[in-house]
Amino acid sequence: SQVWHSLLPNERARWDKEAEEDKKRYEIEKADYTGPWKILARPSKVDVNAPKRPMSSFLYYAQKYRQIVKRKNPELCNTEVS
């Protein structure tokens, strides 16, 4: 996350664009979805057809670079890589 916060705005724009596209996908799926939206007091079965929440630009960035950091530093545990 330290690298993410040190990115320049033009470098971050790529990840922001991916997050924005995913948010548009989510809004379209959400508009088409007719299933239950309220959270019930008792947990019920998860609706597999419910639209998935969009990922943030940081998550897109981390998803790509986590593999690279882990490959270069195999001794690090997941919490240190994150």
DSSP file (Angstrom, degrees, kcal/mol; ACC not computed):
  #  RESIDUE AA STRUCTURE BP1 BP2  ACC     N-H-->O    O-->H-N    N-H-->O    O-->H-N    TCO  KAPPA ALPHA  PHI   PSI    X-CA   Y-CA   Z-CA
    1    1 A S     >        0   0    0      0, 0.0     4,-2.2     0, 0.0     5,-0.2   0.000 360.0 360.0 360.0 -24.7    0.0    0.0    0.0
    2    2 A Q  H  >  +     0   0    0      2,-0.2     4,-1.0     1,-0.2     5,-0.1   0.909 360.0  47.6 -64.9 -40.5    3.0    2.3    0.5
    3    3 A V  H  > S+     0   0    0      1,-0.2     4,-0.5     2,-0.2     3,-0.4   0.905 109.4  54.7 -65.4 -40.5    3.8    2.1   -3.2
    4    4 A W  H >4 S+     0   0    0      1,-0.2     3,-1.2     2,-0.2    -2,-0.2   0.921 107.8  48.5 -58.7 -45.4    0.2    2.7   -4.1
    5    5 A H  H 3< S+     0   0    0     -4,-2.2    -1,-0.2     1,-0.3    -2,-0.2   0.723 109.4  53.9 -69.9 -20.6    0.1    5.9   -2.1
    6    6 A S  H 3< S+     0   0    0     -4,-1.0    -1,-0.3    -3,-0.4    -2,-0.2   0.481  82.2 116.7 -93.0  -1.7    3.4    7.1   -3.7
    7    7 A L    <<  -     0   0    0     -3,-1.2    -3,-0.0    -4,-0.5    -4,-0.0  -0.358  69.5-116.8 -65.2 143.9    2.1    6.7   -7.3
    8    8 A L    >>  -     0   0    0      1,-0.1     4,-2.2    -2,-0.0     3,-0.7  -0.456  28.2-109.0 -74.8 155.4    1.9    9.8   -9.4
    9    9 A P  H 3> S+     0   0    0      0, 0.0     4,-1.2     0, 0.0    -1,-0.1   0.857 119.4  52.5 -56.6 -37.4   -1.6   10.8  -10.6
   10   10 A N  H 34 S+     0   0    0      1,-0.2     4,-0.4     2,-0.2    -3,-0.0   0.829 111.0  47.6 -71.2 -27.9   -0.9    9.8  -14.2
   11   11 A E  H X> S+     0   0    0     -3,-0.7     3,-0.5     1,-0.2     4,-0.5   0.835 112.1  50.1 -74.8 -33.6    0.3    6.4  -13.1
   12   12 A R  H 3X S+     0   0    0     -4,-2.2     4,-2.3     1,-0.2     3,-0.3   0.698  91.4  79.3 -76.2 -19.8   -2.8    5.9  -10.9
   13   13 A A  H 3X S+     0   0    0     -4,-1.2     4,-2.3     1,-0.2    -1,-0.2   0.848  87.0  57.8 -59.7 -36.1   -5.1    6.9  -13.7
   14   14 A R  H <> S+     0   0    0     -3,-0.5     4,-1.8    -4,-0.4    -1,-0.2   0.928 110.3  42.5 -60.3 -45.2   -4.9    3.4  -15.3
   15   15 A W  H  X S+     0   0    0     -4,-0.5     4,-2.2    -3,-0.3    -1,-0.2   0.859 112.2  53.5 -73.1 -35.2   -6.1    1.8  -12.1
   16   16 A D  H  X S+     0   0    0     -4,-2.3     4,-2.3     2,-0.2    -1,-0.2   0.884 107.3  52.9 -64.0 -37.5   -8.8    4.4  -11.6
   17   17 A K  H  X S+     0   0    0     -4,-2.3     4,-2.4     2,-0.2    -2,-0.2   0.921 108.8  48.7 -64.4 -44.7  -10.0    3.7  -15.1
   18   18 A E  H  X S+     0   0    0     -4,-1.8     4,-2.2     1,-0.2    -1,-0.2   0.913 112.3  48.8 -61.9 -42.1  -10.3    0.0  -14.5
   19   19 A A  H  X S+     0   0    0     -4,-2.2     4,-2.2     1,-0.2    -1,-0.2   0.895 110.5  50.9 -64.8 -39.4  -12.2    0.6  -11.2
   20   20 A E  H  X S+     0   0    0     -4,-2.3     4,-2.0     2,-0.2    -2,-0.2   0.902 109.9  49.6 -65.4 -41.1  -14.6    3.0  -13.0
   21   21 A E  H  X S+     0   0    0     -4,-2.4     4,-2.1     1,-0.2    -1,-0.2   0.899 111.5  49.2 -64.1 -40.0  -15.3    0.5  -15.8
   22   22 A D  H  X S+     0   0    0     -4,-2.2     4,-2.4     1,-0.2    -2,-0.2   0.865 108.4  53.5 -67.6 -35.3  -16.0   -2.2  -13.1
   23   23 A K  H  X S+     0   0    0     -4,-2.2     4,-2.5     2,-0.2    -1,-0.2   0.896 107.8  50.5 -65.4 -39.1  -18.3    0.2  -11.3
   24   24 A K  H  X S+     0   0    0     -4,-2.0     4,-2.1     2,-0.2    -2,-0.2   0.912 109.9  50.7 -63.5 -41.8  -20.3    0.8  -14.5
   25   25 A R  H  X S+     0   0    0     -4,-2.1     4,-2.6     1,-0.2    -2,-0.2   0.924 110.7  49.7 -59.2 -44.7  -20.5   -3.0  -15.0
   26   26 A Y  H  X S+     0   0    0     -4,-2.4     4,-2.9     1,-0.2    -2,-0.2   0.913 108.8  51.3 -61.9 -44.4  -21.8   -3.2  -11.4
   27   27 A E  H  X S+     0   0    0     -4,-2.5     4,-2.0     2,-0.2    -1,-0.2   0.888 111.2  48.4 -62.1 -38.9  -24.4   -0.5  -11.9
   28   28 A I  H  X S+     0   0    0     -4,-2.1     4,-1.7     2,-0.2    -2,-0.2   0.941 114.3  45.1 -66.3 -46.9  -25.7   -2.2  -15.0
   29   29 A E  H  X S+     0   0    0     -4,-2.6     4,-1.2     1,-0.2    -2,-0.2   0.887 112.3  52.6 -63.4 -38.3  -25.9   -5.6  -13.3
   30   30 A K  H  < S+     0   0    0     -4,-2.9     3,-0.2     1,-0.2    -1,-0.2   0.889 107.6  51.3 -64.7 -39.3  -27.5   -4.0  -10.3
   31   31 A A  H  < S+     0   0    0     -4,-2.0    -1,-0.2     1,-0.2    -2,-0.2   0.854 113.7  44.6 -66.5 -34.0  -30.2   -2.3  -12.4
   32   32 A D  H  < S+     0   0    0     -4,-1.7     2,-0.2    -5,-0.1    -1,-0.2   0.657  91.6 102.8 -83.1 -16.4  -31.0   -5.7  -14.1
   33   33 A Y     <  +     0   0    0     -4,-1.2    17,-0.1    -3,-0.2    -3,-0.0  -0.489  40.5 176.1 -76.0 132.2  -31.1   -7.7  -10.8
   34   34 A T        +     0   0    0     -2,-0.2    -1,-0.1     2,-0.0     3,-0.1   0.294  44.1 107.5-117.1   8.1  -34.5   -8.5   -9.4
   35   35 A G  S    S-     0   0    0      1,-0.2     2,-0.1    14,-0.1    -2,-0.0   0.014  82.3 -58.9 -77.4-173.3  -33.5  -10.6   -6.4
   36   36 A P        +     0   0    0      0, 0.0    -1,-0.2     0, 0.0    11,-0.1  -0.453  43.2 179.6 -72.0 139.6  -33.6   -9.7   -2.7
   37   37 A W        +     0   0    0     -2,-0.1     2,-0.1    -3,-0.1    -2,-0.0   0.669  53.7  89.4-108.8 -27.1  -31.7   -6.6   -1.6
   38   38 A K  S    S-     0   0    0      1,-0.1     2,-0.6     0, 0.0     0, 0.0  -0.442  76.8-124.3 -76.7 146.0  -32.4   -6.5    2.1
   39   39 A I        -     0   0    0     -2,-0.1     2,-0.1     4,-0.0    -1,-0.1  -0.800  30.5-137.2 -87.8 122.7  -30.3   -8.4    4.6
   40   40 A L        -     0   0    0     -2,-0.6     4,-0.1     2,-0.2    -1,-0.0  -0.403  15.2-118.5 -80.5 157.2  -32.5  -10.7    6.6
   41   41 A A  S    S+     0   0    0      1,-0.1    -1,-0.1    -2,-0.1    -2,-0.0   0.865 106.7  48.5 -62.2 -36.7  -32.2  -11.1   10.3
   42   42 A R  S    S-     0   0    0      1,-0.0    -2,-0.2     0, 0.0    -1,-0.1  -0.916 101.6-111.0-105.9 128.4  -31.4  -14.8    9.8
   43   43 A P        -     0   0    0      0, 0.0     2,-0.2     0, 0.0    -2,-0.1  -0.303  39.9-172.4 -59.4 134.8  -28.7  -15.6    7.2
   44   44 A S        -     0   0    0      1,-0.2     2,-0.1    -4,-0.1     3,-0.1  -0.559  38.0 -59.2-115.6-176.4  -30.1  -17.3    4.2
   45   45 A K        -     0   0    0     -2,-0.2     2,-0.3     1,-0.1    -1,-0.2  -0.375  59.3-108.7 -65.7 143.8  -28.5  -18.8    1.2
   46   46 A V        -     0   0    0      1,-0.1     2,-0.8    -3,-0.1    -1,-0.1  -0.568  27.7-123.6 -74.7 132.6  -26.3  -16.5   -0.9
   47   47 A D    >   -     0   0    0     -2,-0.3     3,-1.4     1,-0.2    -1,-0.1  -0.688  18.2-161.9 -78.5 111.6  -27.9  -15.6   -4.2
   48   48 A V  T 3  S+     0   0    0     -2,-0.8    -1,-0.2     1,-0.3    -2,-0.0   0.672  88.1  58.9 -70.1 -15.5  -25.3  -16.6   -6.8
   49   49 A N  T 3  S+     0   0    0      2,-0.1    -1,-0.3    -3,-0.0   -14,-0.1   0.501  78.0 113.2 -90.5  -4.5  -27.0  -14.4   -9.4
   50   50 A A  S <  S-     0   0    0     -3,-1.4   -20,-0.1     1,-0.1     2,-0.1  -0.418  79.0-102.4 -67.0 141.7  -26.5  -11.2   -7.3
   51   51 A P        -     0   0    0      0, 0.0     2,-0.2     0, 0.0    -1,-0.1  -0.382  34.9-118.4 -67.0 142.4  -24.1   -8.7   -8.9
   52   52 A K        -     0   0    0      1,-0.1   -23,-0.1    -2,-0.1   -22,-0.1  -0.568  31.0-105.5 -80.0 143.0  -20.6   -8.6   -7.5
   53   53 A R        -     0   0    0     -2,-0.2     2,-0.1     1,-0.1    -1,-0.1  -0.355  42.6-103.3 -64.1 147.3  -19.5   -5.3   -5.9
   54   54 A P        -     0   0    0      0, 0.0     2,-0.2     0, 0.0    -1,-0.1  -0.429  32.6-118.7 -73.3 148.4  -16.9   -3.4   -8.0
   55   55 A M        -     0   0    0    -37,-0.1   -32,-0.1    -2,-0.1   -33,-0.1  -0.572  26.5-118.6 -82.7 149.9  -13.3   -3.5   -7.1
   56   56 A S     >  -     0   0    0     -2,-0.2     4,-1.8     1,-0.1     5,-0.2  -0.378  27.4-106.8 -79.9 166.0  -11.5   -0.3   -6.2
   57   57 A S  H  > S+     0   0    0      1,-0.2     4,-2.2     2,-0.2     5,-0.1   0.854 121.2  57.0 -63.3 -33.9   -8.5    1.0   -8.2
   58   58 A F  H  > S+     0   0    0      1,-0.2     4,-3.1     2,-0.2    -1,-0.2   0.903 104.6  51.5 -63.2 -40.2   -6.2    0.0   -5.3
   59   59 A L  H  > S+     0   0    0      2,-0.2     4,-2.3     1,-0.2    -2,-0.2   0.890 108.9  50.1 -66.0 -38.1   -7.5   -3.6   -5.5
   60   60 A Y  H  X S+     0   0    0     -4,-1.8     4,-1.5     2,-0.2    -1,-0.2   0.930 114.1  46.1 -61.5 -44.4   -6.8   -3.8   -9.2
   61   61 A Y  H  X S+     0   0    0     -4,-2.2     4,-2.4     1,-0.2     3,-0.2   0.942 114.2  46.5 -62.6 -49.5   -3.3   -2.4   -8.6
   62   62 A A  H  X S+     0   0    0     -4,-3.1     4,-2.3     1,-0.2     5,-0.2   0.861 107.2  58.3 -64.1 -36.7   -2.6   -4.8   -5.7
   63   63 A Q  H  X S+     0   0    0     -4,-2.3     4,-0.6    -5,-0.2    -1,-0.2   0.887 112.2  40.7 -60.9 -39.8   -4.0   -7.8   -7.6
   64   64 A K  H  X S+     0   0    0     -4,-1.5     4,-0.7    -3,-0.2     3,-0.3   0.929 121.6  38.6 -74.9 -46.4   -1.4   -7.2  -10.3
   65   65 A Y  H  X S+     0   0    0     -4,-2.4     4,-2.5     1,-0.2     5,-0.2   0.645  98.1  74.8 -86.8 -15.0    1.6   -6.3   -8.2
   66   66 A R  H  X S+     0   0    0     -4,-2.3     4,-2.5    -5,-0.2    -1,-0.2   0.918  97.9  50.0 -61.3 -42.0    1.1   -8.8   -5.3
   67   67 A Q  H  X S+     0   0    0     -4,-0.6     4,-2.2    -3,-0.3    -1,-0.2   0.906 111.2  48.7 -61.2 -42.9    2.3  -11.6   -7.6
   68   68 A I  H  X S+     0   0    0     -4,-0.7     4,-2.0     2,-0.2    -2,-0.2   0.929 113.5  45.3 -65.4 -46.5    5.4   -9.7   -8.6
   69   69 A V  H  X S+     0   0    0     -4,-2.5     4,-1.9     1,-0.2    -2,-0.2   0.908 113.3  50.6 -64.6 -41.8    6.3   -8.8   -5.1
   70   70 A K  H  < S+     0   0    0     -4,-2.5    -1,-0.2    -5,-0.2    -2,-0.2   0.882 109.9  50.7 -64.6 -38.5    5.7  -12.4   -3.9
   71   71 A R  H  < S+     0   0    0     -4,-2.2    -1,-0.2     1,-0.2    -2,-0.2   0.890 114.3  43.4 -65.9 -40.5    7.9  -13.8   -6.7
   72   72 A K  H  < S+     0   0    0     -4,-2.0    -2,-0.2     1,-0.3    -1,-0.2   0.770 126.9  31.8 -75.7 -26.3   10.8  -11.4   -5.8
   73   73 A N    ><  +     0   0    0     -4,-1.9     3,-1.8    -5,-0.2    -1,-0.3  -0.605  65.1 165.6-131.6  70.9   10.4  -12.0   -2.1
   74   74 A P  T 3  S+     0   0    0      0, 0.0    -1,-0.1     0, 0.0    -3,-0.1   0.699  73.0  66.2 -64.4 -17.3    9.2  -15.6   -1.5
   75   75 A E  T 3  S+     0   0    0     -3,-0.1     2,-0.2     2,-0.0    -5,-0.1   0.658  81.1  97.7 -78.5 -13.9   10.0  -15.4    2.2
   76   76 A L  S <  S-     0   0    0     -3,-1.8     2,-0.1    -6,-0.2    -3,-0.1  -0.481  71.1-132.9 -75.3 142.5    7.4  -12.7    2.9
   77   77 A C    >>  -     0   0    0     -2,-0.2     4,-1.9     1,-0.1     3,-0.5  -0.448  31.6 -98.2 -85.9 169.6    4.1  -13.8    4.3
   78   78 A N  H 3> S+     0   0    0      1,-0.2     4,-2.3     2,-0.2    -1,-0.1   0.857 122.1  54.4 -59.5 -37.9    0.8  -12.5    2.8
   79   79 A T  H 34 S+     0   0    0      1,-0.2    -1,-0.2     2,-0.2    -3,-0.0   0.858 109.0  48.5 -67.0 -32.9    0.3   -9.8    5.4
   80   80 A E  H <4 S+     0   0    0     -3,-0.5    -1,-0.2     1,-0.2    -2,-0.2   0.850 111.3  50.1 -73.3 -34.4    3.8   -8.4    4.7
   81   81 A V  H  <        0   0    0     -4,-1.9    -2,-0.2     1,-0.3    -1,-0.2   0.894 360.0 360.0 -69.2 -39.3    3.2   -8.4    0.9
   82   82 A S     <        0   0    0     -4,-2.3    -1,-0.3    -5,-0.2    -2,-0.2   0.498 360.0 360.0 -69.7 360.0   -0.2   -6.6    1.4
